[in-house]
Amino acid sequence: MPSLAETQARLSAAILKGDAAAIAPLLVGGRDPLARLAIHHRHYEASLVSALATKFPATVWLSGDALFTAAARAFVRRHPPAAPCITEYAEDFPRFIAAWPGVDRAPYLGSVAEADWLLGQAALAVDLPPISIQALAAAEPKRLPDVVLSLQPGLRFMQATWPIDELVMLHLNDNAPERYGLDPENIWLEIRGTRGAFSLNRLDQAAYLFRRAVKRGAAIGAAAEKALDANPAFNAGAALASLFAGGLVTSANLPA
């Protein structure tokens, strides 16, 4: 008799991949235990495909049900959930569908899927109490570049080579025109969400680099250097003040 761990592994393979051969000798009871197992397999797959459609609504709208369902089924089979929390599942799906056959006719679909993912994740966040810029008064002026700020947990950033924010807003507003032309364009997006709501805003490249670096844990000075590399006219003071004015800063780690 196989061990419990071996039985669990066989059952997992049967449900996840539809491979019932290994578990068949252990199935007993009823007229057709393999048919019952197949029901579990179909339910598992259908549930995850439905979950992906919920996570990527603009992608479904843009690609069509047939293409999305085919890609989602393939993704579920090749990349089953690795964690019990379904909200964390499918982070890699945007890259997967971007490489799906036929998507070359819509080269922006992967970016739309990435925006879908980030919007969904941001909307799950809960805002923390913001702090005032006066919190920086305790830092010596020469040490201000070394201050590390923490930003709201519902803040996300993404760069795209197509104006996919326009497509996402057309979907959200349910206001798609009969014809719509889309030309390549570099855009830098800031996504903010909290308690089910979200906003999608464009930034210029320097502001994007500054805010994204701060979000990733860079000190103010290091983040400003990244922005200045993109635009020597970047105003670090104004950019810093706008973070506080927008209620985005939740804490400031002042150097000793």
N, C-alpha and C positions, 0 to 999 in steps of 0.2 A: 504494500500500500504506500502511495506517495505521502510525504509529510504534509502538514497543514500549509507550510509556506509554498511547497510545490503545487498543491491544489489551488491555492489562491492565485499563483502565477498563471496556471493554466486557465483558470476561470477568467482572469483579467484579459488574457490574450483572446479568449473566445468572445468576450463581450466587446473589447476594443477593436479587434481586427476581424471579427467574424470567423476566427479559426477554431472550429469546434472539434476538430479531429483529436486533439490532445486531451480534451476533457470528456469526450464521448463515453469512454469506458466507465466513468464515474457517475454518469447521469442515470438515475433510476427513477421508476415511478411514472405512471401515466402511459398513454399510447405512444407519444412522440416527444420525448424530452428535448431532442435537438430542435424541434419546431418551437418549443417554448423558449429555448435559449436564443433562437434567432429573433424572437420578439424583443427580448432584452437588448440585443445588439442593435436592432432598428430603432428602438426607443432611445437608446444612448446616443446614437448618431443624430437622430432627428432633434433631440433636445439641444445638443451642442450647436447644430446648424442654426436652430432658432435663436439661440443665445448670441451667435455671431451676427445674425441679421439685426438683432436689437442693439448690439454694440456699434454697428456700422451702418446706420440708416441712410446717410447720404451716399455711401458707396453702393448700397442696394439700389437706390433711386437712380444713380448714374449708370451703373453697369447693367441693370436689368436682373430680374429674378433668376433666369436660367443660368447666366454666367456666374452670378454670385453663388448660387446654390451648388453648382458644380465645383467651384473653387473652395467653398466652405467645407464640402464633404471631403475633398481631398486633403484639406488642411487638418480636419479632425482626425482622419485616419493616420496621417503622418506625424501629427503633433498632438497627441492626447494630453489632457490637463496633467500637470506635474504637481499641482497644489490643490488643496481642497476648496480654496476660495475662488469661485467662478469669476469674480470681478477682476482678478488678476490674469485671467486667461486670454490669450490671443494677442499679446503685445507684438508678436512677430507676423501677424496676419497681413498688415499693410505691405511688407516686403514680399510676402508670399503671393498675394494677388497681383502685385505689380509685375511679377514674372509669369503670370498665367497666360496661356496661349490666347491670342486675340486681343489682349489688352494693349498691344502696341498701337492700336488705333485710337486709344485714349491714354496717352502716356502720363497723364496727370492723375490717373485713378489711384495709384499707390499713395500719392500725397493727400488725396481726399480721404483715403482710408486712415492715414496717419492723423489727420485732423479729427476724424471721427473718434479715434482712440483717445487722443489727448483731451478732447472736449468731454468725453465720457468720464475719464479719470478725474479731470478738474472739477466736474460737477459733483463728484462724490465728496469733495473736501469740505471742511468746515472752517470758516475764517477764525483766526485768532485775534485777540485785541491788538490793534496797531499801536505803535508808540510814536511820540512826537520827535521831530528833529532836535528838540532841546536835549534829548538824551545824549547827543554828541558833545554837548557843552562840557561834559566832564573829561573829555579827551584833550590832551595837549595838541595844539594846532599842528605841530610837526609830526605827531603820531596819528593824525586823522587818516592818512592813507593806509594804515595798518588795521583799521577797524574792520571787523567782519560782521556783516548784517545777515539776519535771517528774514526771509520773505514769506509771504502767505503760502500755506501748503497747496492752495488751489491754483498756483501760478505755473504755467507751462509755456514753452517756447518752441517754435519750429520755423525752419526755412524751407521755401519751396521755389521751384523754377517756373511755376505756373500760378496765375491768380486764383488759386483754389478757394480762397475765402469767398469770392463772388459766387462760386458754385454752391458752397455750403449754405450761404445765406439765401440763395434761390430756393434751395430745398427747404430750409427752415421756414421761409415765408410762403412756401407753396405758391410760388409766382414765377414758374418757369416760362420763358417766352417760347414761341414756336421755333425760332432759330436763334442760336447764340454762338457767336464767334469767340474763340479763346486763343490768345497769342501768348507765347512764352514770355515770362516776366519774373525777375527775381523779386521775391517778397519776403519780409521778415515779420512773423506773427507772434503776438503775445496773447495767450489764452488764459482767462481767469474764470474760475468757477467756484461755487459754494452752494451747498444745500440744493442741488438740482438745477441751479441757474448758471449761466455762463455768458461770457462776452468774448468776442474775437476781434482783435485790433491790430492794425498794421503799425510797425515802427520803422524808422529809418535804420540802416545797417548799424551805425555806431551806437545808437540807443539800444538796439537789440543785443549787440555784443556786450554792452555794459551790464544790462539787466540780467542777461543769461549767465554771465560770469559771476555776478553777485549771488544769483540763485544757486549756483553750483558751489558756493562757499569761498569764492575769491575775495580777498580784501579789497576795499574801495580803490586803493591805488592801482592794484594789479588789474582790476576790472576796467578802470579808466584808461590804462595803457592799451588794452585790447581795442577799446573804442577809438582812441587817438590814432592807432595804426590804420584804421579804416577811414577816419576823417580827422585830419589835423585841427580842424576848427571845432571839434567836439567840446562842448562846455560841460565839464565834469561837475561843477558846482550846481548848475541848473538841473542836470540829470539826477544828481543825488537828492536835491530838494523835491523833485517830482515824484520820487519813490515814496517819500514821507507824505507828500500832499495827497497821493493816491491811496493812502492807508495800506501800503504794501509791506511796510517794515514792521516786524513783530518783535525783534530784539536786536541789540547791538553789543557785540563782544569787544569791549574796550581793551586796548593793550595795557599791560601793567606799567 
